[in-house]
Amino acid sequence: MSSSNSLIGITTGNACGNAYAFYTVFAQKSFQKLHPVPFTWLSFATTLALSGVSLPLWNAHEVQLSWLPLWIGGLLSVIFTFAGHLMNNYGIRLIGATSASMIGASNPALTVVLAWLIIQETLTSLQVTGVAIVTLSVVLLSREHR
């Protein structure tokens, strides 16, 4: 892997982490005056608008796609993603941004463990170390939060 790819990965990873932190704090403040359902709809509308703006950047005129499975998959993706965001936003409203972020931080580690258990994915020592660090961090933060 080249160093420029690593730099791009590190930069985008940090940007995503900061954006998610801003989102959870902004959501918690918004829920003082706004219910989670309209907030989630606004969030999805923003995502849809930004996705629509990015479509002209992709030149798909020469690609023959089977559109029916894409529409069905897209619809299922929207339904499940909306449900997940709505539950996350209710969680932020009920337990606060800090606790919701701690739970959210455990999602990648849980995904790795489930991949290992269900599909017998081979884990490298670096992945096992990452899962252990994330799990330990969430446990320590949750003990400190009490």
N, C-alpha and C positions, 0 to 999 in steps of 0.2 A: 504494500500500500504506500502510495506516495505521501510525502509530508503535506502537500496541498490538500489532498483528500482528507487527511486527518484534521487539518486546520478547519476545513469546511464542516466536518462532522462535529468538532468541538464547538465551533461558533454557533451552528444551528441547534445543537443540543442545549447550550446555554441560553440561547434566545427562546427556545421552547419552554425551558424551565422557568425563565423569567415571565414569559407570557402567561403560563399556567398560574404562577403565583399571583400575578396581577389580576387574572380572571377570578380566582377564588376570593381575593380580598374585595374586589369590585362587586362580586356577586353577594357577598355577605353584607356589604353596605347597601346594596340595592334592595335586598330582601327586607330592609326596615320599612320600605314604602311600597315595594312591588312584590307580588306573588311569584313563586318560582315558575309557574306555567307560562305567563307572558314573557318573563325573562328568558326562558329557554326558547320560545318562539322567536324572540328578537335575536338571540344568539344564532339560531339556525338560519334566519333570514340574512343575517350578516355573512355567514359562511356561504350561503347560496349565491349571494351577490358577488362575493370575492371569487368564488369558483367560476361563475359566469363570465367575469372579467378575464379570467385566465384561459378560457376556452379558445379564443382566437389565436393564442400563442401556439397551439398544437395544430399541426397541419395533418388532418385526417381524411383529406379528400380521396386519396388513393387507397385507403384501407377498406376492405370489405369485412364488415362486422355483422355478426348475428345479433340483431338488436333486441329481440324478445327476451333472451336470457339476461342481457345486460339490464333491461328495464326491470325485470323481476328481481334480479339481484340488487339493483339500486334501490328498489322500493323496500325490500327486506332490510337492507342496510340502513335506510333512513328510519324505519320503524324501530329497530333495535338500538340504533345510536341515539335517537330522540329519547327512548325510554331510559337509556343509561345516563344521558345528560340530565333528564328530569329527576331521576333518583339522586344523582350527585348534587343537584341544586337543592333538593329537599334536605339532603344530608347537611349541606353547608348551612342551610337555614336552621336546622335542628341542633347541630353540634358545633357549628362554627367552622371557619376556614382552616384553622390550624389542625383540628382533629380530622377534618375531611381530607386535608392534604397528606396527613400521615397515613391514612388508609389508602389514599391514591398512590402514595409512594411504594406501597407493597405490591401493587398490581404487576409490574414487570417481574418481580421475583416469583410471584404466584404463577405467572404464565410459564416461566422456565420450569418450575417444579411440576406443573400439570403436563407440560410437554414431555418431561422426563418420565412421569408416571404413565400417561395415557398412550403416547406414541413411541415410547422407549427412545426418545431423542438422546443422543450421546452428549454429555456435558463435559466441557473442558474444565481444567482446574481454575482458570480465570472466571468462568461462569459460576462455578460453585462458590468461589471467593466472593464474587459480586452479590450473589443471593444471600450469603451469610452476612455481608456488610450491611446490605439493605435491611434485612430482617433484624439484625442487632440494633441498627439505628432507629428503626420504627419502635422497637421494644423500649429502648432507652428514652426516646422522645415521649412515648406514651406514659412512661413512669414519671417523667419530669413534669408532664402536663397536669397530672393529678395533683 
